[in-house]
């Protein structure tokens, strides 16, 4: 930074604190500091921002101790060159950036640490970024969708409010369509207080079944929220969602049309996914490591647990996983109650032989129901078992006579496969997947050990 630039910054700092210099009394000064912190300033580089009370106090302290000269930003004797790093680290970092130009410095550092080239915390982001710029391999710009800014609101408790939304993302092969490339859509359920992702997965469809699937898995893991906050799109107004909320005792709220202010947090999460995860996933698609939606989800879940949930959030100054751990009593749901809440309902008239038809399948109901219109309740992903209701009373489950379909055609190909993870390789996502697999194995071992000892709670 040249001297003229440093002087401009010092002048700016003095102009900011000048009105505060004569406010000596504690109460008066604090009020003046808070008022100054509420203003938007134009910095010497032309950008606009607010200054925190702590920053203003630092400027005041510097000026009172050392006068105007103390307001100059500190210079460095080695300002023209980056600080030293072992050449092996620099060379590997350059290779990683060239392999995927959109790869962030944060991810490169994580990979270097995973490979054992650097201890955690050894490499500073600014230092490595300087070396990469000097080597002529700056990060390729990633296209960002325009983001509007809104007044902030944060829930007062963990699991008070969940946000849900869908984001179109990268294209991956669809094995059910002969490997044809299709757009994968990310469905996420985010806890407003902690920014923790209660559940998220990629799907090929954007409809009610995938929203139900994500919500059901989030509730199974974390209990119910008080408020489920979602878009105003038609799919979120489905009577089925309202019925689920009524059965489980939470409220559904929708954003007002054309006013998505409340979904800013989940939009920021999607932006981070697009900048951090998507470039790595696209590299894996090109290399053939990701060959299906199932592959994509396995790597995404590893990235989610090992990167996003463990990363210090810029606003919270804490990791989402740590904030989540501060929750109070969870509103947990018994598995059977959860299953019942997500059953679909369908009205059908039993014929004179007491048979009904569902999705091309034929079922037999109790003879007393012949000729009557009954209500059928079933899991759309398992048509082998169907409940039978008539005038508010439950009868014996329908008996399958002809079973041509096991899954409702409206939900076919909707769900991600949650089978065992792929073998780890050398890409960033493969490193994360390997790390998450080890963590998963350790968690399972602790659970089994606790069960063997007979621990409770």
WOJO-V529418 format. One record per backbone hydrogen bond with DSSP energy under -0.5 kcal/mol. NH is the residue of the N-H (numbers start at 1). CO is the residue of the C=O. Records with the same first field share a line. If there is no record, write none. Layout:
NH: CO ; CO
//
This chain:
6: 2
7: 3
8: 4
9: 5
10: 6
11: 7
12: 8
13: 9
14: 10
15: 11
16: 12
17: 13
18: 14
20: 17
21: 17 ; 18
23: 20
24: 22
29: 25
30: 26
31: 27
32: 28
33: 29
34: 30
35: 31
36: 32
37: 33
38: 34 ; 35
39: 36
41: 39 ; 49
43: 41 ; 47
46: 43
49: 41
56: 52
57: 53
58: 54
59: 55
60: 56
61: 57
62: 58
63: 59
64: 60
65: 61
66: 62
67: 63
70: 67
71: 68
72: 69
79: 76
81: 78
89: 86
90: 86
91: 87
92: 88
93: 89
94: 90
95: 91
96: 92
97: 93
98: 94
99: 95
100: 96
103: 100
108: 104
109: 105
110: 106
111: 107
112: 108
113: 109
114: 110
115: 111
116: 113
117: 112
118: 112
122: 119
124: 122
128: 124
129: 125
130: 126
131: 127
132: 128
133: 129
134: 130
135: 131
136: 133
137: 132
140: 101
143: 141
160: 157
162: 227
163: 190
164: 229
165: 188
167: 186
169: 184
172: 182
174: 180
175: 173
177: 174
178: 175
179: 174
180: 174 ; 177
182: 172
184: 170
185: 203
186: 167
187: 185 ; 201
188: 165 ; 186
189: 199
190: 163
191: 196
192: 161 ; 190
195: 191
198: 189 ; 196
199: 189
201: 187
203: 185
211: 207
212: 208
213: 209
214: 210
215: 211
216: 212
217: 213
218: 214
219: 215
220: 216
221: 217
222: 218
223: 219
224: 331
226: 159 ; 160
227: 160
228: 251
229: 162 ; 227
230: 228 ; 253
231: 164
236: 233
237: 234
238: 235
241: 238
242: 238
243: 239
244: 240
245: 241
246: 242
247: 243
248: 244
249: 245
250: 245
251: 226
253: 228 ; 251
255: 230
256: 259
259: 256
263: 260
264: 261
267: 263
268: 264
269: 265
270: 266
271: 267
272: 268
273: 269
274: 270
275: 271
276: 272
277: 272 ; 273
278: 273
280: 276
281: 277
282: 278
283: 279
284: 280
285: 281
286: 282
287: 283
288: 284 ; 285
289: 284
290: 284
291: 289
296: 292
297: 293
298: 294
299: 295
300: 296
301: 297
302: 298
303: 299
304: 300
305: 301
306: 302
307: 303
308: 303
309: 304
311: 307 ; 308
313: 318
317: 313
320: 311
321: 309
322: 319
323: 319
324: 320
325: 321
326: 323
327: 324
332: 330
338: 334
339: 335
340: 336
341: 337
342: 338
343: 340
344: 378
346: 376
348: 374
350: 348 ; 372
351: 355
354: 351
356: 363
358: 361
361: 358
362: 402
363: 356
364: 399
365: 354
369: 366
370: 367
371: 350 ; 351
372: 369
374: 348 ; 372
375: 389
376: 346 ; 374
377: 387
378: 344
379: 382 ; 385
380: 378
382: 379
383: 406
385: 382
386: 398
387: 377
388: 395
389: 375
390: 393
393: 390
395: 388
398: 386
399: 364
400: 398
401: 362
402: 362
404: 402
408: 380
411: 408
412: 408
414: 411
431: 427
432: 428
433: 429
434: 430
435: 431
436: 432
437: 433
438: 434
439: 435
440: 436
441: 437
442: 438
443: 439
444: 440
445: 441
446: 442
447: 443
448: 444
449: 445
450: 446
451: 447
452: 448
453: 449
454: 450
455: 450
//
